[in-house]
Amino acid sequence: MGRPTILDVAERAGVSKSLVSLVMRHSPHVSEEKRSAVLEAARELGYRPNAVARSLVRQRSYVLGVMLSNLHNPFFADVVDGIEERSLATGYRALFNSGKRVPQREAAALETLLELQTDGLILAGTLLDSKTIEKAGSSVPVALIARATRSSIVDSVSGDDRAGARMAVEHLHSLGHQHIAHIDGGRGAGARRRRSGYEAAMRKHGLEPMVVTGSYTEEGGARGVRQLLDDGRRPTAIFAANDLAALGALQALSESDHSVPDDVSLMGYDNAWLAGLQHISLTTVDQPRHQLGATAVELLIERLDEGRTEPRHVVLTPTLVVRATTGPPAGGL
């Protein structure tokens, strides 16, 4: 007996070929009873769909390419969950790779996803230049996550980074802090907007901004603390550009014999899962990470299946999460 075909599965399950195709595409428009019958028939026959042949016939791969800027950042774990869940629910599969926060490697990762004939692309936290992104967007639908854009051909979904940074400053100021430092995110997606929101909130209260350059990494946060110490600046609170940087700052503060929050308050951004661990208990700004991923998929589906051509740029509202790393001002650095 040769390799079983989709017709064999249809005959075994007592359904049409088109219904088998819907099941194999993970379409939500199939009853559970018929889905179970088709999958059971496929298991009995040892059938596996030929994705290459299907894509040639339909000129669609039903695969969405996803490039993540940094697999080591826990922020992306919930983003990936949102992407995968929504992709499967709409009959698509997601293919992931990473550029490791290096523009040249991101460009190579992007090219790989295009070569694999993915139907659309999601670029999460990318450092790629706008020209490269626009060029990709002229070939397939592209949605950016955590990076705002005014592009007329590329869609985006991001958190309101300026509002989130203002929340951080307002929280620290409400505790009585006057000397609040910001370790920024360097070239990271959204870092400039977070810095802008921080500076605007500081000026609103008549406070002098205190910014040091960092990055969305633990080393970036630790480097920022060391810079503050070397410069002789003595903030009573530090707002790090993301949770990873806040963890690096926490380690550097511990190594310099400064206690959090007894000596200095510390805040992060993202509310990644590790921020809520009991021994960390980091005050942070929550981004709706799962919703970011799911919305990016929806933006692609609107273009691929519904024919939308006008760009959409979705901005989601962050929220403040207060935990144990912030308190009233004390001695400072």
C-alpha positions as CSV (number, residue, x, y, z in Angstrom):
1,M,0.0,0.0,0.0
2,G,1.3,3.4,-0.9
3,R,1.3,6.6,1.1
4,P,-2.3,7.4,2.2
5,T,-3.9,10.4,0.5
6,I,-6.4,13.0,1.7
7,L,-9.0,11.0,-0.3
8,D,-8.3,7.9,1.8
9,V,-8.8,9.9,5.0
10,A,-12.0,11.3,3.7
11,E,-13.4,7.9,2.8
12,R,-12.4,6.4,6.1
13,A,-13.9,9.3,8.1
14,G,-17.0,9.5,5.9
15,V,-16.6,13.1,5.0
16,S,-15.6,15.3,2.1
17,K,-12.0,16.1,1.0
18,S,-12.7,19.8,1.6
19,L,-13.6,19.1,5.2
20,V,-10.4,17.1,5.7
21,S,-8.5,20.0,4.3
22,L,-10.2,22.4,6.8
23,V,-9.2,20.1,9.7
24,M,-5.6,19.8,8.5
25,R,-5.5,23.7,8.4
26,H,-6.7,23.8,12.0
27,S,-9.7,25.7,10.9
28,P,-12.1,26.7,13.7
29,H,-15.1,26.2,11.3
30,V,-15.4,22.4,11.9
31,S,-17.5,20.7,14.5
32,E,-15.6,18.7,17.2
33,E,-17.3,15.5,16.2
34,K,-16.2,15.7,12.6
35,R,-12.7,17.0,13.6
36,S,-12.3,14.0,15.9
37,A,-13.4,11.6,13.1
38,V,-11.0,13.0,10.6
39,L,-8.0,13.0,13.0
40,E,-8.8,9.4,14.1
41,A,-8.9,8.3,10.4
42,A,-5.6,10.1,9.8
43,R,-4.0,8.3,12.7
44,E,-5.3,4.9,11.7
45,L,-4.0,5.4,8.1
46,G,-0.7,7.1,9.2
47,Y,-1.6,10.1,7.0
48,R,0.4,13.3,7.1
49,P,-0.6,16.3,5.0
50,N,1.9,17.4,2.3
51,A,2.4,21.0,3.2
52,V,4.6,21.6,0.2
53,A,2.1,20.3,-2.3
54,R,-0.7,22.2,-0.6
55,S,1.2,25.4,-0.8
56,L,1.9,24.9,-4.5
57,V,-1.7,24.3,-5.3
58,R,-3.1,27.2,-3.3
59,Q,-0.1,29.5,-3.6
60,R,-0.4,29.9,0.2
61,S,1.8,28.2,2.9
62,Y,-0.6,29.0,5.8
63,V,2.6,29.7,7.8
64,L,3.4,33.0,9.5
65,G,7.0,33.9,10.0
66,V,7.9,35.3,13.4
67,M,11.3,36.9,14.2
68,L,12.0,37.6,17.9
69,S,14.7,40.1,18.7
70,N,15.9,38.2,21.9
71,L,14.9,34.7,22.9
72,H,16.5,35.3,26.3
73,N,14.1,38.1,27.2
74,P,11.2,36.5,29.2
75,F,8.9,39.3,27.9
76,F,8.7,37.3,24.6
77,A,7.4,34.1,26.2
78,D,3.9,35.5,26.7
79,V,4.1,37.2,23.3
80,V,4.8,33.8,21.7
81,D,1.9,32.2,23.5
82,G,-0.4,34.9,22.1
83,I,1.0,34.4,18.6
84,E,0.7,30.6,18.6
85,E,-2.8,30.5,20.1
86,R,-4.2,33.0,17.7
87,S,-2.4,31.5,14.7
88,L,-3.8,28.0,15.3
89,A,-7.3,29.4,15.9
90,T,-7.3,31.0,12.5
91,G,-5.9,28.0,10.6
92,Y,-2.2,29.1,10.4
93,R,1.0,27.9,11.9
94,A,3.8,30.1,13.2
95,L,7.5,29.6,12.4
96,F,9.9,31.3,14.8
97,N,13.5,32.4,14.5
98,S,15.7,35.1,16.2
99,G,18.2,37.8,15.2
100,K,19.8,37.9,18.7
101,R,19.5,41.7,18.9
102,V,22.0,42.2,16.1
103,P,20.7,44.1,13.1
104,Q,22.8,42.1,10.6
105,R,21.6,38.8,12.0
106,E,18.0,40.1,12.1
107,A,18.3,40.9,8.4
108,A,19.5,37.4,7.7
109,A,16.7,35.9,9.8
110,L,14.1,38.0,8.0
111,E,15.5,36.9,4.6
112,T,15.2,33.2,5.7
113,L,11.5,33.7,6.6
114,L,10.9,35.3,3.2
115,E,12.7,32.5,1.4
116,L,10.5,29.9,3.1
117,Q,7.5,31.5,1.5
118,T,5.7,32.5,4.7
119,D,2.4,34.2,4.0
120,G,3.1,37.1,6.4
121,L,5.7,38.3,8.9
122,I,5.7,39.4,12.6
123,L,8.8,41.2,13.7
124,A,8.9,41.4,17.5
125,G,11.1,44.0,19.1
126,T,13.2,44.3,15.9
127,L,16.2,46.6,15.6
128,L,16.0,46.5,11.8
129,D,16.0,49.8,10.0
130,S,12.7,51.1,8.5
131,K,13.9,50.7,4.9
132,T,14.5,47.0,5.3
133,I,11.1,46.6,7.0
134,E,9.3,48.5,4.3
135,K,11.0,46.4,1.6
136,A,9.7,43.2,3.3
137,G,6.3,44.8,3.7
138,S,6.1,45.4,-0.1
139,S,6.4,41.6,-0.6
140,V,4.2,40.2,2.2
141,P,2.0,41.6,5.0
142,V,4.2,42.6,8.0
143,A,3.2,43.4,11.6
144,L,5.6,44.9,14.1
145,I,5.3,44.1,17.8
146,A,6.5,46.6,20.5
147,R,7.8,49.1,17.8
148,A,5.6,52.0,16.8
149,T,5.6,53.1,13.1
150,R,3.8,55.5,10.9
151,S,4.4,53.3,7.8
152,S,1.7,53.2,5.2
153,I,2.3,49.6,4.3
154,V,3.4,48.0,7.6
155,D,1.1,47.4,10.5
156,S,2.1,47.6,14.2
157,V,0.9,46.8,17.7
158,S,2.7,48.3,20.7
159,G,2.2,49.4,24.3
160,D,1.9,53.1,25.1
161,D,5.5,53.3,26.3
162,R,5.3,57.0,27.1
163,A,2.3,56.5,29.3
164,G,3.9,53.5,31.0
165,A,7.1,55.5,31.8
166,R,4.9,58.4,33.2
167,M,3.2,55.8,35.4
168,A,6.6,54.7,36.8
169,V,7.6,58.3,37.6
170,E,4.2,59.1,39.1
171,H,4.4,56.1,41.4
172,L,7.8,56.9,42.6
173,H,7.0,60.6,43.0
174,S,3.9,59.7,45.0
175,L,6.1,57.9,47.5
176,G,8.1,61.1,48.0
177,H,11.1,60.5,45.6
178,Q,12.7,63.6,44.1
179,H,15.9,62.1,42.7
180,I,14.8,59.4,40.2
181,A,17.3,58.0,37.7
182,H,16.4,56.3,34.5
183,I,18.5,53.5,33.0
184,D,17.4,53.6,29.4
185,G,17.0,50.8,26.9
186,G,19.6,52.0,24.3
187,R,18.5,51.1,20.8
188,G,15.8,48.7,22.0
189,A,12.3,48.9,20.6
190,G,10.3,51.5,22.5
191,A,13.3,52.7,24.6
192,R,13.2,56.2,23.1
193,R,9.5,56.6,24.0
194,R,10.0,55.3,27.5
195,R,12.8,57.8,28.0
196,S,10.6,60.6,26.6
197,G,7.8,59.7,28.9
198,Y,10.1,59.6,31.9
199,E,11.6,63.0,31.1
200,A,8.2,64.6,30.5
201,A,6.9,63.3,33.9
202,M,10.0,64.5,35.7
203,R,9.7,68.0,34.2
204,K,6.0,68.1,35.1
205,H,7.0,67.8,38.8
206,G,9.9,70.3,38.5
207,L,12.5,67.5,38.8
208,E,15.8,67.2,37.0
209,P,16.0,64.1,34.7
210,M,18.9,61.8,35.5
211,V,19.5,59.4,32.5
212,V,22.2,56.9,32.0
213,T,22.6,54.7,28.9
214,G,21.7,51.0,29.3
215,S,20.1,48.3,27.2
216,Y,17.3,45.7,27.5
217,T,19.7,43.3,29.1
218,E,20.9,42.4,32.6
219,E,24.3,43.8,31.7
220,G,22.7,47.0,30.5
221,G,21.0,47.5,33.9
222,A,24.2,46.7,35.8
223,R,26.2,49.0,33.7
224,G,23.7,51.8,34.4
225,V,24.1,51.4,38.1
226,R,27.9,51.4,37.9
227,Q,27.7,54.6,35.8
228,L,25.6,56.3,38.5
229,L,28.0,55.3,41.1
230,D,31.1,56.4,39.1
231,D,29.5,59.8,38.4
232,G,28.7,60.3,42.0
233,R,25.0,60.7,41.4
234,R,22.8,59.6,44.3
235,P,19.2,58.8,43.2
236,T,16.8,57.5,45.8
237,A,15.0,55.6,43.0
238,I,15.9,53.9,39.7
239,F,13.5,53.2,36.9
240,A,15.0,50.6,34.5
241,A,13.8,50.4,30.9
242,N,12.7,46.8,31.2
243,D,12.6,44.0,33.7
244,L,15.8,42.3,32.6
245,A,17.7,45.6,33.0
246,A,16.1,46.0,36.5
247,L,17.4,42.5,37.4
248,G,20.9,43.6,36.3
249,A,20.5,46.7,38.3
250,L,19.4,44.7,41.4
251,Q,22.5,42.6,41.2
252,A,24.8,45.6,40.8
253,L,23.1,47.3,43.8
254,S,23.6,44.2,45.9
255,E,27.3,44.0,44.9
256,S,27.8,47.6,46.0
257,D,26.1,46.9,49.3
258,H,22.9,48.8,48.6
259,S,19.6,47.3,49.6
260,V,16.3,47.5,47.7
261,P,14.1,49.2,48.7
262,D,15.8,50.2,52.0
263,D,18.5,52.3,50.3
264,V,17.1,52.8,46.8
265,S,13.7,51.9,45.2
266,L,13.8,50.0,41.9
267,M,11.3,49.7,39.0
268,G,11.2,47.7,35.8
269,Y,9.0,47.6,32.7
270,D,7.1,44.7,31.0
271,N,6.0,42.6,34.0
272,A,7.6,39.5,32.7
273,W,6.9,36.3,34.7
274,L,10.2,36.6,36.6
275,A,9.2,40.0,38.0
276,G,6.5,38.3,40.1
277,L,8.8,35.7,41.6
278,Q,8.6,36.0,45.4
279,H,12.3,36.5,46.0
280,I,12.3,39.3,43.3
281,S,8.9,40.9,43.7
282,L,9.7,43.7,41.3
283,T,7.5,46.8,40.9
284,T,7.0,47.2,37.2
285,V,4.8,48.4,34.4
286,D,2.7,45.7,32.8
287,Q,2.4,45.3,29.1
288,P,-0.4,43.1,27.8
289,R,2.1,40.7,26.3
290,H,-0.3,37.9,25.2
291,Q,-2.6,40.5,23.6
292,L,0.4,42.0,21.7
293,G,1.1,38.6,20.1
294,A,-2.5,37.8,19.3
295,T,-3.2,41.3,17.9
296,A,-0.2,41.0,15.5
297,V,-1.7,37.8,14.1
298,E,-5.1,39.4,13.7
299,L,-3.4,42.3,11.8
300,L,-1.9,39.8,9.3
301,I,-5.2,37.8,9.0
302,E,-7.1,41.0,8.2
303,R,-4.7,41.5,5.2
304,L,-4.4,37.9,4.1
305,D,-8.0,36.7,4.5
306,E,-10.1,39.8,4.6
307,G,-8.3,42.0,2.0
308,R,-7.6,45.0,4.2
309,T,-5.0,47.3,2.5
310,E,-5.0,50.4,4.8
311,P,-2.4,50.3,7.6
312,R,-3.4,49.8,11.2
313,H,-1.3,50.9,14.2
314,V,-2.7,49.6,17.5
315,V,-1.6,51.0,20.8
316,L,-2.4,49.1,24.0
317,T,-2.6,50.6,27.5
318,P,-0.1,49.5,30.1
319,T,-0.9,49.2,33.9
320,L,1.2,49.7,37.0
321,V,2.0,46.7,39.2
322,V,3.3,47.6,42.7
323,R,5.4,45.0,44.5
324,A,8.2,45.0,47.1
325,T,11.0,46.9,45.4
326,T,9.6,50.4,45.9
327,G,9.1,52.4,49.0
328,P,9.6,55.9,50.5
329,P,13.0,57.5,49.9
330,A,15.8,56.5,52.1
331,G,19.6,57.1,51.9
332,G,19.9,56.6,48.1
333,L,23.1,55.5,46.3
